[in-house]
Amino acid sequence: MIWLDFLTILDMIWLDFFNYTRHDMARLFNYNRHDMARLSNYTRHDMARLSKHSRHDTGAVTDLLNAKRSENLHCDRNGLPLETAMDIA
């Protein structure tokens, strides 16, 4: 009978500890999920902005490189005179 009471007390302590841990883990998981979603959205927005910016710069640099490679090219791919394309960049 004493052994059974001891096991019951141990079981109650174990369950209290387990519930406390599960509650804390759930709270921490929700907090981390919120932060990760916030950081993910921020990063996705910045990456899209940076990607568009880099693509624009890459196009301008490509135009200049194509113009420099072809000595007989008088216009860039947008139809601007070569000197104007160099001045814009």
PyMOL commands that place a pseudoatom at each C-alpha (Angstrom):
pseudoatom trace, name=CA, resn=MET, resi=1, chain=A, elem=C, hetatm=0, pos=[0.000, 0.000, 0.000]
pseudoatom trace, name=CA, resn=ILE, resi=2, chain=A, elem=C, hetatm=0, pos=[2.815, 2.382, 0.796]
pseudoatom trace, name=CA, resn=TRP, resi=3, chain=A, elem=C, hetatm=0, pos=[4.555, 1.360, -2.429]
pseudoatom trace, name=CA, resn=LEU, resi=4, chain=A, elem=C, hetatm=0, pos=[1.406, 2.159, -4.408]
pseudoatom trace, name=CA, resn=ASP, resi=5, chain=A, elem=C, hetatm=0, pos=[1.131, 5.578, -2.761]
pseudoatom trace, name=CA, resn=PHE, resi=6, chain=A, elem=C, hetatm=0, pos=[4.779, 6.238, -3.546]
pseudoatom trace, name=CA, resn=LEU, resi=7, chain=A, elem=C, hetatm=0, pos=[4.231, 5.315, -7.215]
pseudoatom trace, name=CA, resn=THR, resi=8, chain=A, elem=C, hetatm=0, pos=[1.150, 7.503, -7.369]
pseudoatom trace, name=CA, resn=ILE, resi=9, chain=A, elem=C, hetatm=0, pos=[3.095, 10.456, -5.990]
pseudoatom trace, name=CA, resn=LEU, resi=10, chain=A, elem=C, hetatm=0, pos=[5.935, 9.796, -8.436]
pseudoatom trace, name=CA, resn=ASP, resi=11, chain=A, elem=C, hetatm=0, pos=[3.462, 9.529, -11.255]
pseudoatom trace, name=CA, resn=MET, resi=12, chain=A, elem=C, hetatm=0, pos=[1.860, 12.846, -10.314]
pseudoatom trace, name=CA, resn=ILE, resi=13, chain=A, elem=C, hetatm=0, pos=[5.256, 14.538, -10.117]
pseudoatom trace, name=CA, resn=TRP, resi=14, chain=A, elem=C, hetatm=0, pos=[6.245, 13.055, -13.481]
pseudoatom trace, name=CA, resn=LEU, resi=15, chain=A, elem=C, hetatm=0, pos=[2.984, 14.168, -15.097]
pseudoatom trace, name=CA, resn=ASP, resi=16, chain=A, elem=C, hetatm=0, pos=[3.347, 17.664, -13.675]
pseudoatom trace, name=CA, resn=PHE, resi=17, chain=A, elem=C, hetatm=0, pos=[6.888, 17.867, -15.024]
pseudoatom trace, name=CA, resn=PHE, resi=18, chain=A, elem=C, hetatm=0, pos=[5.861, 16.480, -18.398]
pseudoatom trace, name=CA, resn=ASN, resi=19, chain=A, elem=C, hetatm=0, pos=[2.927, 18.879, -18.757]
pseudoatom trace, name=CA, resn=TYR, resi=20, chain=A, elem=C, hetatm=0, pos=[5.103, 21.807, -17.763]
pseudoatom trace, name=CA, resn=THR, resi=21, chain=A, elem=C, hetatm=0, pos=[7.707, 20.835, -20.333]
pseudoatom trace, name=CA, resn=ARG, resi=22, chain=A, elem=C, hetatm=0, pos=[5.124, 20.285, -23.046]
pseudoatom trace, name=CA, resn=HIS, resi=23, chain=A, elem=C, hetatm=0, pos=[3.556, 23.671, -22.297]
pseudoatom trace, name=CA, resn=ASP, resi=24, chain=A, elem=C, hetatm=0, pos=[6.926, 25.409, -22.428]
pseudoatom trace, name=CA, resn=MET, resi=25, chain=A, elem=C, hetatm=0, pos=[7.919, 23.641, -25.611]
pseudoatom trace, name=CA, resn=ALA, resi=26, chain=A, elem=C, hetatm=0, pos=[4.619, 24.584, -27.233]
pseudoatom trace, name=CA, resn=ARG, resi=27, chain=A, elem=C, hetatm=0, pos=[5.064, 28.198, -26.127]
pseudoatom trace, name=CA, resn=LEU, resi=28, chain=A, elem=C, hetatm=0, pos=[8.630, 28.314, -27.404]
pseudoatom trace, name=CA, resn=PHE, resi=29, chain=A, elem=C, hetatm=0, pos=[7.654, 26.608, -30.650]
pseudoatom trace, name=CA, resn=ASN, resi=30, chain=A, elem=C, hetatm=0, pos=[4.870, 29.118, -31.306]
pseudoatom trace, name=CA, resn=TYR, resi=31, chain=A, elem=C, hetatm=0, pos=[7.194, 32.002, -30.500]
pseudoatom trace, name=CA, resn=ASN, resi=32, chain=A, elem=C, hetatm=0, pos=[9.871, 30.658, -32.819]
pseudoatom trace, name=CA, resn=ARG, resi=33, chain=A, elem=C, hetatm=0, pos=[7.356, 29.977, -35.561]
pseudoatom trace, name=CA, resn=HIS, resi=34, chain=A, elem=C, hetatm=0, pos=[6.133, 33.577, -35.328]
pseudoatom trace, name=CA, resn=ASP, resi=35, chain=A, elem=C, hetatm=0, pos=[9.662, 34.948, -35.452]
pseudoatom trace, name=CA, resn=MET, resi=36, chain=A, elem=C, hetatm=0, pos=[10.679, 32.664, -38.287]
pseudoatom trace, name=CA, resn=ALA, resi=37, chain=A, elem=C, hetatm=0, pos=[7.610, 33.668, -40.297]
pseudoatom trace, name=CA, resn=ARG, resi=38, chain=A, elem=C, hetatm=0, pos=[8.384, 37.339, -39.674]
pseudoatom trace, name=CA, resn=LEU, resi=39, chain=A, elem=C, hetatm=0, pos=[12.027, 36.889, -40.629]
pseudoatom trace, name=CA, resn=SER, resi=40, chain=A, elem=C, hetatm=0, pos=[11.105, 34.773, -43.626]
pseudoatom trace, name=CA, resn=ASN, resi=41, chain=A, elem=C, hetatm=0, pos=[8.707, 37.401, -44.974]
pseudoatom trace, name=CA, resn=TYR, resi=42, chain=A, elem=C, hetatm=0, pos=[11.263, 40.138, -44.397]
pseudoatom trace, name=CA, resn=THR, resi=43, chain=A, elem=C, hetatm=0, pos=[13.964, 38.135, -46.141]
pseudoatom trace, name=CA, resn=ARG, resi=44, chain=A, elem=C, hetatm=0, pos=[11.695, 37.197, -49.036]
pseudoatom trace, name=CA, resn=HIS, resi=45, chain=A, elem=C, hetatm=0, pos=[10.769, 40.870, -49.521]
pseudoatom trace, name=CA, resn=ASP, resi=46, chain=A, elem=C, hetatm=0, pos=[14.395, 41.956, -49.407]
pseudoatom trace, name=CA, resn=MET, resi=47, chain=A, elem=C, hetatm=0, pos=[15.523, 39.163, -51.704]
pseudoatom trace, name=CA, resn=ALA, resi=48, chain=A, elem=C, hetatm=0, pos=[12.865, 40.107, -54.259]
pseudoatom trace, name=CA, resn=ARG, resi=49, chain=A, elem=C, hetatm=0, pos=[13.922, 43.755, -54.058]
pseudoatom trace, name=CA, resn=LEU, resi=50, chain=A, elem=C, hetatm=0, pos=[17.607, 42.883, -54.320]
pseudoatom trace, name=CA, resn=SER, resi=51, chain=A, elem=C, hetatm=0, pos=[16.952, 40.430, -57.127]
pseudoatom trace, name=CA, resn=LYS, resi=52, chain=A, elem=C, hetatm=0, pos=[15.148, 43.072, -59.207]
pseudoatom trace, name=CA, resn=HIS, resi=53, chain=A, elem=C, hetatm=0, pos=[17.901, 45.585, -58.479]
pseudoatom trace, name=CA, resn=SER, resi=54, chain=A, elem=C, hetatm=0, pos=[20.623, 43.114, -59.462]
pseudoatom trace, name=CA, resn=ARG, resi=55, chain=A, elem=C, hetatm=0, pos=[18.770, 42.092, -62.608]
pseudoatom trace, name=CA, resn=HIS, resi=56, chain=A, elem=C, hetatm=0, pos=[18.513, 45.759, -63.631]
pseudoatom trace, name=CA, resn=ASP, resi=57, chain=A, elem=C, hetatm=0, pos=[22.214, 46.318, -62.999]
pseudoatom trace, name=CA, resn=THR, resi=58, chain=A, elem=C, hetatm=0, pos=[23.135, 43.118, -64.822]
pseudoatom trace, name=CA, resn=GLY, resi=59, chain=A, elem=C, hetatm=0, pos=[21.179, 44.256, -67.886]
pseudoatom trace, name=CA, resn=ALA, resi=60, chain=A, elem=C, hetatm=0, pos=[22.977, 47.607, -67.947]
pseudoatom trace, name=CA, resn=VAL, resi=61, chain=A, elem=C, hetatm=0, pos=[26.377, 45.957, -67.570]
pseudoatom trace, name=CA, resn=THR, resi=62, chain=A, elem=C, hetatm=0, pos=[25.532, 43.429, -70.291]
pseudoatom trace, name=CA, resn=ASP, resi=63, chain=A, elem=C, hetatm=0, pos=[24.629, 46.259, -72.672]
pseudoatom trace, name=CA, resn=LEU, resi=64, chain=A, elem=C, hetatm=0, pos=[27.946, 47.965, -72.023]
pseudoatom trace, name=CA, resn=LEU, resi=65, chain=A, elem=C, hetatm=0, pos=[29.930, 44.756, -72.466]
pseudoatom trace, name=CA, resn=ASN, resi=66, chain=A, elem=C, hetatm=0, pos=[28.162, 43.966, -75.725]
pseudoatom trace, name=CA, resn=ALA, resi=67, chain=A, elem=C, hetatm=0, pos=[28.854, 47.488, -76.957]
pseudoatom trace, name=CA, resn=LYS, resi=68, chain=A, elem=C, hetatm=0, pos=[32.543, 47.259, -76.053]
pseudoatom trace, name=CA, resn=ARG, resi=69, chain=A, elem=C, hetatm=0, pos=[32.972, 43.857, -77.710]
pseudoatom trace, name=CA, resn=SER, resi=70, chain=A, elem=C, hetatm=0, pos=[31.520, 44.958, -81.037]
pseudoatom trace, name=CA, resn=GLU, resi=71, chain=A, elem=C, hetatm=0, pos=[33.511, 47.794, -82.521]
pseudoatom trace, name=CA, resn=ASN, resi=72, chain=A, elem=C, hetatm=0, pos=[31.166, 48.098, -85.494]
pseudoatom trace, name=CA, resn=LEU, resi=73, chain=A, elem=C, hetatm=0, pos=[28.043, 48.281, -83.268]
pseudoatom trace, name=CA, resn=HIS, resi=74, chain=A, elem=C, hetatm=0, pos=[26.580, 51.792, -83.405]
pseudoatom trace, name=CA, resn=CYS, resi=75, chain=A, elem=C, hetatm=0, pos=[23.534, 51.201, -81.185]
pseudoatom trace, name=CA, resn=ASP, resi=76, chain=A, elem=C, hetatm=0, pos=[22.887, 49.189, -78.058]
pseudoatom trace, name=CA, resn=ARG, resi=77, chain=A, elem=C, hetatm=0, pos=[20.058, 46.653, -77.863]
pseudoatom trace, name=CA, resn=ASN, resi=78, chain=A, elem=C, hetatm=0, pos=[17.575, 49.392, -76.888]
pseudoatom trace, name=CA, resn=GLY, resi=79, chain=A, elem=C, hetatm=0, pos=[18.324, 51.392, -80.022]
pseudoatom trace, name=CA, resn=LEU, resi=80, chain=A, elem=C, hetatm=0, pos=[20.253, 54.167, -78.268]
pseudoatom trace, name=CA, resn=PRO, resi=81, chain=A, elem=C, hetatm=0, pos=[23.432, 55.454, -79.859]
pseudoatom trace, name=CA, resn=LEU, resi=82, chain=A, elem=C, hetatm=0, pos=[26.512, 53.900, -78.312]
pseudoatom trace, name=CA, resn=GLU, resi=83, chain=A, elem=C, hetatm=0, pos=[27.769, 57.162, -76.801]
pseudoatom trace, name=CA, resn=THR, resi=84, chain=A, elem=C, hetatm=0, pos=[24.409, 57.752, -75.122]
pseudoatom trace, name=CA, resn=ALA, resi=85, chain=A, elem=C, hetatm=0, pos=[24.434, 54.256, -73.646]
pseudoatom trace, name=CA, resn=MET, resi=86, chain=A, elem=C, hetatm=0, pos=[27.904, 54.870, -72.206]
pseudoatom trace, name=CA, resn=ASP, resi=87, chain=A, elem=C, hetatm=0, pos=[26.829, 58.233, -70.753]
pseudoatom trace, name=CA, resn=ILE, resi=88, chain=A, elem=C, hetatm=0, pos=[23.723, 56.735, -69.101]
pseudoatom trace, name=CA, resn=ALA, resi=89, chain=A, elem=C, hetatm=0, pos=[25.711, 53.999, -67.380]
for i in range(1, 89): cmd.bond("trace and resi %d" % i, "trace and resi %d" % (i + 1))
show_as sticks, trace
zoom trace
